[in-house]
Amino acid sequence: MSVIDNANTTNPAHGTYNPTHTGITIPHLWSGKLLVKFYAASVVTAISNTDYEGEIKGQGDTVNIRQTPDVTIGTYTKGLSLTIQNPETTLVTLEISHGKYWAFLSEDVDTHQIDYDNVEDWSSDAAEQMKIVVDTAILAATPATAATGNYGNAAGVISGGVALGATNDWVQLTKTNVLDVIVDCGTVLDEQNVPEADRFIVLPAWACGMIKKSDLQDASLSGDNTSILRNGRIGMIDRFTLYRSNLLATASDEGATTTSALFGHKSGLTFAGQFVKNESVRSTATFGTINRGLKVYGFKTIKASAIGHLYCSSEVNV
């Protein structure tokens, strides 16, 4: 058997090769099991509507959304000549102006030596990473689009008495008050006449942990026949479907870490996205295949009254 000397060239992906003994390779042993990779939960498609997705062909497309006009109600008396209204449907344009891609090289030598389908594994990872990037962008941008009365410490278009937090004056959530705050969010939507079905609230993991420590530990109290101690979709609280996300926007405020939590109704936020490219092409620079994908998407708040913003922290507001 040949002796491997100090002139060896080592490539972790291919094994150890000895140039002084042509063709002799000592392969590494590869585990048949991959380390499990964890991903942040994606919630955007659950809290938005995709009714207007239409047929997206590429970045730069637009989706036209028709809005129902308000029909005027008049008072009738005998013999009155009716005032005839001519309602006009207005259009809101959703621009598919965002594009994200992934691309990686699968070398031919790896394809022959690696004992698992690395292309499928890496493509799956790319798809998960794409969800995270898109969710992060949308969850960061949407709170600022909430209607007046759906955020701040004088929220509520009728009462003006609901505290949802503001810069330097956030809402401190505890296991004692977290359920009351969620009910307050529901009250804000009630005052905007937002339908009760399809309401959502997205909270950070630490706030969901407080709920699990509160008086709502029993699934029956959540209006759900499955325990709320579960992954992703937590359950229902005061007509809200509750979601947990680690992708909500955070900030440093007076030394405290604050979170911009989001609540509302699915009709408020629209999202349209599609993978328009998912292909494999031969590389011209090396022996291998380039695998790449392109996703185009757009999002827009089309009913600001159906979007609310809770500015909160677990830290004391001093």
LOMAR-407220 format. One record per residue (C-alpha): x negated, y negated, z; residue in one letter. Coordinates in steps of 0.1 Angstrom, whole numbers, padded with zeros to 4 digits, always signed. Example, Ala and Ser with C-alpha at 12.3 -4.5 7.8 and 13.67 -1.06 7.14 Angstrom:
2
-0123+0045+0078a
-0137+0011+0071s
//
This chain:
318
+0000+0000+0000m
-0013-0034-0009s
-0025-0058+0019v
-0010-0093+0018i
-0037-0119+0023d
-0037-0156+0031n
-0031-0166-0005a
+0006-0155-0003n
+0032-0178-0015t
+0064-0177+0005t
+0099-0187-0005n
+0125-0180+0022p
+0152-0174-0005a
+0132-0149-0026h
+0108-0130-0002g
+0070-0130+0001t
+0051-0128-0031y
+0013-0119-0034n
-0002-0135-0065p
-0033-0112-0062t
-0011-0081-0066h
+0012-0090-0095t
+0047-0078-0092g
+0045-0068-0055i
+0072-0085-0034t
+0080-0079+0002i
+0117-0089+0005p
+0133-0105+0036h
+0162-0086+0052l
+0194-0106+0048w
+0224-0103+0072s
+0256-0093+0054g
+0275-0116+0077k
+0273-0154+0074l
+0275-0177+0104l
+0310-0190+0108v
+0313-0227+0099k
+0339-0249+0116f
+0357-0278+0099y
+0377-0308+0111a
+0414-0303+0106a
+0429-0321+0076s
+0463-0338+0083v
+0469-0363+0055v
+0490-0340+0033t
+0512-0332+0063a
+0518-0368+0073i
+0523-0383+0038s
+0546-0376+0009n
+0534-0365-0025t
+0567-0370-0043d
+0551-0394-0068y
+0520-0374-0077e
+0532-0369-0112g
+0506-0358-0137e
+0472-0371-0128i
+0446-0368-0156k
+0417-0388-0143g
+0405-0417-0122q
+0422-0449-0133g
+0456-0434-0138d
+0486-0450-0121t
+0518-0436-0106v
+0549-0458-0107n
+0572-0456-0077i
+0608-0468-0079r
+0621-0485-0049q
+0659-0485-0041t
+0673-0520-0040p
+0695-0534-0012d
+0732-0534-0021v
+0750-0564-0006t
+0781-0557+0015i
+0808-0584+0013g
+0840-0591+0032t
+0872-0585+0012y
+0905-0603+0016t
+0937-0598-0005k
+0934-0614-0039g
+0897-0621-0036l
+0877-0622-0068s
+0848-0598-0063l
+0812-0610-0065t
+0795-0584-0087i
+0759-0576-0078q
+0734-0565-0104n
+0708-0544-0084p
+0674-0541-0099e
+0649-0513-0091t
+0615-0526-0083t
+0583-0507-0090l
+0553-0501-0067v
+0522-0490-0085t
+0500-0464-0069l
+0465-0465-0085e
+0444-0434-0086i
+0413-0454-0080s
+0392-0431-0058h
+0369-0403-0070g
+0348-0379-0051k
+0326-0351-0065y
+0304-0322-0055w
+0277-0305-0075a
+0251-0278-0066f
+0227-0256-0085l
+0228-0218-0083s
+0195-0205-0096e
+0194-0173-0116d
+0167-0158-0094v
+0190-0163-0063d
+0220-0148-0081t
+0200-0116-0086h
+0184-0114-0051q
+0211-0127-0027i
+0235-0100-0016d
+0266-0121-0013y
+0286-0144-0035d
+0269-0177-0026n
+0287-0197-0053v
+0321-0188-0039e
+0309-0195-0004d
+0294-0229-0013w
+0324-0239-0034s
+0347-0231-0005s
+0326-0253+0018d
+0327-0281-0008a
+0365-0280-0008a
+0366-0282+0030e
+0341-0311+0030q
+0363-0329+0004m
+0393-0327+0027k
+0373-0342+0055i
+0360-0371+0034v
+0395-0379+0020v
+0412-0376+0054d
+0386-0398+0071t
+0390-0426+0045a
+0428-0425+0047i
+0431-0423+0085l
+0407-0453+0087a
+0426-0475+0063a
+0462-0468+0071t
+0466-0482+0107p
+0460-0518+0094a
+0490-0514+0070t
+0516-0510+0098a
+0544-0536+0097a
+0545-0564+0123t
+0563-0550+0153g
+0547-0516+0149n
+0515-0524+0166y
+0500-0546+0193g
+0511-0553+0229n
+0544-0569+0219a
+0556-0542+0195a
+0592-0535+0188g
+0610-0557+0162v
+0640-0560+0185i
+0626-0558+0220s
+0591-0570+0215g
+0583-0553+0248g
+0563-0522+0238v
+0526-0521+0245a
+0507-0502+0218l
+0473-0518+0225g
+0451-0545+0209a
+0415-0555+0207t
+0401-0560+0242n
+0434-0548+0256d
+0439-0512+0246w
+0463-0486+0261v
+0446-0463+0285q
+0460-0428+0281l
+0461-0404+0310t
+0479-0371+0316k
+0504-0390+0336t
+0514-0416+0310n
+0507-0399+0277v
+0542-0386+0272l
+0557-0421+0281d
+0534-0437+0254v
+0546-0412+0228i
+0582-0420+0237v
+0573-0457+0233d
+0561-0450+0198c
+0594-0434+0190g
+0612-0464+0203t
+0592-0487+0180v
+0603-0466+0150l
+0639-0465+0163d
+0640-0503+0162e
+0629-0502+0126q
+0658-0477+0118n
+0633-0451+0107v
+0649-0416+0103p
+0643-0391+0130e
+0634-0362+0108a
+0598-0360+0094d
+0583-0383+0120r
+0546-0376+0129f
+0520-0388+0153i
+0482-0381+0150v
+0462-0381+0182l
+0426-0374+0190p
+0416-0342+0207a
+0411-0357+0241w
+0447-0371+0241a
+0461-0338+0230c
+0442-0322+0259g
+0460-0346+0283m
+0494-0335+0269i
+0484-0299+0276k
+0477-0309+0312k
+0509-0328+0315s
+0544-0316+0323d
+0548-0305+0287l
+0528-0273+0291q
+0559-0252+0285d
+0568-0248+0248a
+0605-0251+0255s
+0600-0287+0266l
+0584-0295+0232s
+0615-0284+0213g
+0594-0256+0197d
+0597-0219+0203n
+0559-0215+0200t
+0535-0226+0227s
+0520-0260+0221i
+0486-0245+0232l
+0477-0238+0196r
+0454-0250+0168n
+0462-0278+0144g
+0499-0286+0146r
+0505-0290+0183i
+0543-0290+0184g
+0571-0315+0187m
+0575-0343+0212i
+0604-0368+0211d
+0611-0361+0174r
+0574-0364+0165f
+0555-0335+0150t
+0522-0338+0168l
+0489-0333+0150y
+0454-0333+0164r
+0425-0348+0144s
+0389-0356+0150n
+0388-0379+0120l
+0407-0408+0134l
+0389-0441+0133a
+0371-0451+0165t
+0354-0483+0177a
+0334-0497+0205s
+0355-0523+0224d
+0341-0539+0255e
+0318-0509+0259g
+0347-0484+0257a
+0353-0460+0228t
+0388-0467+0214t
+0408-0447+0188t
+0432-0460+0162s
+0459-0433+0164a
+0486-0432+0137l
+0523-0425+0139f
+0552-0430+0116g
+0574-0413+0090h
+0563-0393+0060k
+0581-0418+0037s
+0558-0445+0047g
+0525-0432+0033l
+0522-0418-0002t
+0493-0397-0014f
+0484-0384-0048a
+0453-0363-0056g
+0441-0336-0079q
+0410-0318-0088f
+0406-0328-0125v
+0373-0310-0129k
+0361-0277-0115n
+0335-0262-0138e
+0302-0244-0142s
+0276-0255-0168v
+0241-0242-0175r
+0213-0264-0164s
+0190-0278-0190t
+0162-0284-0165a
+0158-0250-0150t
+0172-0214-0151f
+0204-0217-0133g
+0241-0229-0133t
+0254-0262-0121i
+0287-0258-0103n
+0306-0291-0098r
+0340-0305-0090g
+0357-0339-0093l
+0387-0350-0073k
+0406-0382-0080v
+0432-0396-0056y
+0451-0426-0045g
+0470-0435-0014f
+0492-0464-0004k
+0516-0475+0024t
+0549-0480+0005i
+0571-0486+0036k
+0551-0505+0062a
+0581-0503+0086s
+0576-0466+0088a
+0539-0468+0098i
+0527-0475+0134g
+0494-0480+0151h
+0485-0470+0186l
+0452-0485+0198y
+0441-0463+0228c
+0413-0450+0249s
+0407-0426+0278s
+0387-0453+0295e
+0399-0479+0320v
+0407-0513+0305n
+0389-0538+0328v
//
